[in-house]
């Protein structure tokens, strides 16, 4: 993916491409960089949206009012 490679060259850290799939981020591409922080994502792997930086970006820039009630309840309790 030429665009992803270009971003990787500029930032010099891990670059990953994740897409929204229900309440999860599905990771399609990942480029690593030597000496960069640890990154636990895997290509074709999934993480809950609230548990990854890519998921948080997808939530922040997704449809207005989108929330994950089940995860929020787990973190903060009912109500």
Buried (B, 14 or more C-beta within 10 A) or exposed (E): EEEBEEBBEEEEBBBBBBEBEEBBBBBBBBBEBEEEEEBEBEEEBBBBBBEBBBBEEBBEEEEEEEEBEEBEEEEEEEE
